[in-house]
Amino acid sequence: MTPVDGVALGRGPRRLFRIGLSSQVLTILCLMYLAMYIDRVNIATVAPRMTADLGLSNTQFGLAISAFSYPYALFQLIGGWVSDRFGPRRALMLSGLVVCLATTCTGLVGGLSSLIAARVVLGFGEGSAFPTATRALSVWLPRARWGFAQGITHAASRLGNMLTPLLIAGLLAYTSWRGSFVVLGVLGLGWVALWWWVYRDDPRQHERITAQELTRLPPVPSRTAGGNAPSVPWLKLARRMLPVTAVDFCYGWTLWVFLTWLPSFFYKSFHLDLKHSALFSSGVLLGGVIGDTVGGIISDWLYRRTGSLQVARSHLIVVGMLGAFCFLIPVVLRHDLTTVALCLSAACFFSELVVAPIWSVPMDIAPQYAGSASGMMNFGFGIAGIISPVVFGGLLDLTGSWAIPFYGSIGLLLLGAGLSFFMHPDRPFIESP
């Protein structure tokens, strides 16, 4: 049997592979986004108990949260380059193993220093994962599905955000906050094994790929097909991606606020217990799950209808940021629980409309360097993760007001909407001769 003849797929164990391999890869990457965001944001749900047990202030807790983002930001660049040069299969396997280790170790911390160390290791593991996933998607899915793929994978991550408060609250009924980290770390090993079993860097080398699927896939650059990979033109590519990085920073600031502070916001501002604050936080993040999915569908639809990447990507990002801007204003002006929760949900929905188009932009601009380009873009998100939790926590300790830190998000959303017009996804990156 040749790798592309597609026969005998219904015999024996191969019945597991009746759905297309492209869809299998996309599903497995969705599971990765889900698991890694659970491992990233679970600390927010246990924050009240963790800070009490470890004797941490809001500023110290914000510092520990931001420690994740230093290596995370750095490894956006390194991980993107590694995936471009050596392929996503090995890169994501290693990332998954590091994440499992860091998550487990978080349950063993004894104070601020060890908590920071665990978060740093987690940042190393997760930092390279998402540029690498983008590289994997760029060769396993046709261009017409790139928006949907970025939308659905990030919807899975927001589903992780939404489920985490409920999941952790459920685990806390049977174990301590420390035990919840250990359980999640061990479960992550299952994904690592699944990824290594199914994924191949070159679709043409997969024994279960069919000729029909191959006709729909883009050509594989030599760097993922086993050829000699030329050096990434770092400086020129970085200049081309700079506006995209800036927009991602503006978007990332608000997402970090949602991921880090929502449970504490409901817990302390509205005096809810841990279970109810988790429930409200999950409700808000549900808006993000829907927004990611809808954003991917709309982006691909706009591209099919208009043929314009500027409309399908940049204009949709503007709509998302302005919508989030409008719905965050009542959050700082009202103190009614229902109104605030609904407005936060709407703000989360609109901010997540940004995700599918902005993650598609690096693939549009430089498909031959999709890993490196997306790493440069998400470097902005990593920098936001360094600054946002510390500034938010510091302002909260300094002023005692939740409204003042939220004003920062409102301003940056407006700035990001303006910068979106300078990304120009319709202008491909051209290397120097």
Secondary structure in CASP SS format (residue, H / E / C, confidence):
PFRMAT SS
TARGET T0000
AUTHOR 0000-0000-0000
METHOD secondary structure of the structure
MODEL  1
M C 1.00
T C 1.00
P C 1.00
V C 1.00
D E 1.00
G C 1.00
V C 1.00
A C 1.00
L C 1.00
G C 1.00
R C 1.00
G H 1.00
P H 1.00
R H 1.00
R H 1.00
L H 1.00
F H 1.00
R C 1.00
I C 1.00
G C 1.00
L H 1.00
S H 1.00
S H 1.00
Q H 1.00
V H 1.00
L H 1.00
T H 1.00
I H 1.00
L H 1.00
C H 1.00
L H 1.00
M H 1.00
Y H 1.00
L H 1.00
A H 1.00
M H 1.00
Y H 1.00
I H 1.00
D H 1.00
R H 1.00
V H 1.00
N H 1.00
I H 1.00
A H 1.00
T H 1.00
V C 1.00
A H 1.00
P H 1.00
R H 1.00
M H 1.00
T H 1.00
A H 1.00
D H 1.00
L H 1.00
G C 1.00
L C 1.00
S C 1.00
N H 1.00
T H 1.00
Q H 1.00
F H 1.00
G H 1.00
L H 1.00
A H 1.00
I H 1.00
S H 1.00
A H 1.00
F C 1.00
S H 1.00
Y H 1.00
P H 1.00
Y H 1.00
A H 1.00
L H 1.00
F H 1.00
Q H 1.00
L H 1.00
I H 1.00
G H 1.00
G H 1.00
W H 1.00
V H 1.00
S H 1.00
D H 1.00
R H 1.00
F H 1.00
G C 1.00
P H 1.00
R H 1.00
R H 1.00
A H 1.00
L H 1.00
M H 1.00
L H 1.00
S H 1.00
G H 1.00
L H 1.00
V H 1.00
V H 1.00
C H 1.00
L H 1.00
A H 1.00
T H 1.00
T H 1.00
C H 1.00
T H 1.00
G C 1.00
L C 1.00
V C 1.00
G C 1.00
G C 1.00
L H 1.00
S H 1.00
S H 1.00
L H 1.00
I H 1.00
A H 1.00
A H 1.00
R H 1.00
V H 1.00
V H 1.00
L H 1.00
G H 1.00
F H 1.00
G H 1.00
E H 1.00
G H 1.00
S C 1.00
A H 1.00
F H 1.00
P H 1.00
T H 1.00
A H 1.00
T H 1.00
R H 1.00
A H 1.00
L H 1.00
S H 1.00
V H 1.00
W H 1.00
L C 1.00
P C 1.00
R H 1.00
A H 1.00
R H 1.00
W H 1.00
G H 1.00
F H 1.00
A H 1.00
Q H 1.00
G H 1.00
I H 1.00
T H 1.00
H H 1.00
A H 1.00
A H 1.00
S H 1.00
R H 1.00
L H 1.00
G H 1.00
N H 1.00
M H 1.00
L H 1.00
T H 1.00
P H 1.00
L H 1.00
L H 1.00
I H 1.00
A H 1.00
G H 1.00
L H 1.00
L H 1.00
A C 1.00
Y C 1.00
T C 1.00
S C 1.00
W H 1.00
R H 1.00
G H 1.00
S H 1.00
F H 1.00
V H 1.00
V H 1.00
L H 1.00
G H 1.00
V H 1.00
L H 1.00
G H 1.00
L H 1.00
G H 1.00
W H 1.00
V H 1.00
A H 1.00
L H 1.00
W H 1.00
W H 1.00
W H 1.00
V H 1.00
Y C 1.00
R C 1.00
D C 1.00
D C 1.00
P H 1.00
R H 1.00
Q H 1.00
H C 1.00
E C 1.00
R C 1.00
I C 1.00
T E 1.00
A H 1.00
Q H 1.00
E H 1.00
L H 1.00
T H 1.00
R H 1.00
L C 1.00
P C 1.00
P C 1.00
V C 1.00
P C 1.00
S H 1.00
R H 1.00
T H 1.00
A H 1.00
G C 1.00
G C 1.00
N C 1.00
A C 1.00
P C 1.00
S C 1.00
V C 1.00
P C 1.00
W H 1.00
L H 1.00
K H 1.00
L H 1.00
A H 1.00
R H 1.00
R H 1.00
M H 1.00
L H 1.00
P H 1.00
V H 1.00
T H 1.00
A H 1.00
V H 1.00
D H 1.00
F H 1.00
C H 1.00
Y H 1.00
G H 1.00
W H 1.00
T H 1.00
L H 1.00
W H 1.00
V H 1.00
F H 1.00
L H 1.00
T H 1.00
W H 1.00
L H 1.00
P H 1.00
S H 1.00
F H 1.00
F H 1.00
Y H 1.00
K H 1.00
S H 1.00
F C 1.00
H C 1.00
L C 1.00
D C 1.00
L H 1.00
K H 1.00
H H 1.00
S H 1.00
A H 1.00
L H 1.00
F H 1.00
S H 1.00
S H 1.00
G H 1.00
V H 1.00
L H 1.00
L H 1.00
G H 1.00
G H 1.00
V H 1.00
I H 1.00
G H 1.00
D H 1.00
T H 1.00
V H 1.00
G H 1.00
G H 1.00
I H 1.00
I H 1.00
S H 1.00
D H 1.00
W H 1.00
L H 1.00
Y H 1.00
R H 1.00
R H 1.00
T H 1.00
G C 1.00
S C 1.00
L H 1.00
Q H 1.00
V H 1.00
A H 1.00
R H 1.00
S H 1.00
H H 1.00
L H 1.00
I H 1.00
V H 1.00
V H 1.00
G H 1.00
M H 1.00
L H 1.00
G H 1.00
A H 1.00
F H 1.00
C H 1.00
F H 1.00
L H 1.00
I H 1.00
P H 1.00
V H 1.00
V H 1.00
L H 1.00
R C 1.00
H C 1.00
D C 1.00
L H 1.00
T H 1.00
T H 1.00
V H 1.00
A H 1.00
L H 1.00
C H 1.00
L H 1.00
S H 1.00
A H 1.00
A H 1.00
C H 1.00
F H 1.00
F H 1.00
S H 1.00
E H 1.00
L C 1.00
V C 1.00
V H 1.00
A H 1.00
P H 1.00
I H 1.00
W H 1.00
S H 1.00
V H 1.00
P H 1.00
M H 1.00
D H 1.00
I H 1.00
A C 1.00
P H 1.00
Q H 1.00
Y H 1.00
A H 1.00
G H 1.00
S H 1.00
A H 1.00
S H 1.00
G H 1.00
M H 1.00
M H 1.00
N H 1.00
F H 1.00
G H 1.00
F H 1.00
G H 1.00
I H 1.00
A H 1.00
G H 1.00
I H 1.00
I H 1.00
S H 1.00
P H 1.00
V H 1.00
V H 1.00
F H 1.00
G H 1.00
G H 1.00
L H 1.00
L H 1.00
D H 1.00
L H 1.00
T H 1.00
G C 1.00
S C 1.00
W C 1.00
A H 1.00
I H 1.00
P H 1.00
F H 1.00
Y H 1.00
G H 1.00
S H 1.00
I H 1.00
G H 1.00
L H 1.00
L H 1.00
L H 1.00
L H 1.00
G H 1.00
A H 1.00
G H 1.00
L H 1.00
S H 1.00
F H 1.00
F H 1.00
M C 1.00
H C 1.00
P C 1.00
D C 1.00
R C 1.00
P C 1.00
F C 1.00
I C 1.00
E C 1.00
S C 1.00
P C 1.00
END
